[in-house]
């Protein structure tokens, strides 16, 4: 995401190569221990040319319910624009 300053004349700021996200989800506020938390962390990397992007990342899903086990997902995305 690129943001322009208030005057709109300067170049947009460059995006940071690292990415992270934290989400909390509660599907039903009347039920106890149904919340889940999602944490995503990764890197947006262009090793050769700006049209090729490699995005390795890891997803960690945590559940409030002790009967459910937490999940870890490793993901690797290749993005090519032409």
C-alpha positions, -999 to +999 in steps of 0.1 A: +000+000+000+014+034-010+003+066+006+007+101-008+015+130+015-013+156+020+000+178-008-001+149-033+031+160-051+057+138-036+065+102-046+047+075-026+067+059+002+083+025-007+067-006+008+086-024+035+098-059+025+085-076+057+048-083+062+029-092+093-008-094+103-027-102+135-064-111+135-087-122+162-120-138+154-149-147+177-178-162+157-203-162+186-201-139+216-225-161+235-203-192+233-172-195+255-139-206+241-147-203+204-122-175+197-093-180+173-062-158+166-043-157+133-008-144+131+009-141+096+045-132+092+066-132+061+089-115+036+082-099+002+114-104-018+124-095-054+158-113-059+163-107-097+138-082-111+108-063-098+084-084-119+093-115-099+084-117-063+090-145-038+069-144-006+077-170+020+054-167+051+042-186+081+007-187+095+001-195+132-035-202+142-043-204+179-076-216+194-091-206+228-107-241+230-082-264+248-096-294+229-083-280+196-046-281+187-029-249+173-020-249+136+012-238+119+012-234+081+042-227+060+034-210+027+056-200-003+041-177-030+057-170-064+043-139-080+052-130-116+038-099-134+043-092-171 
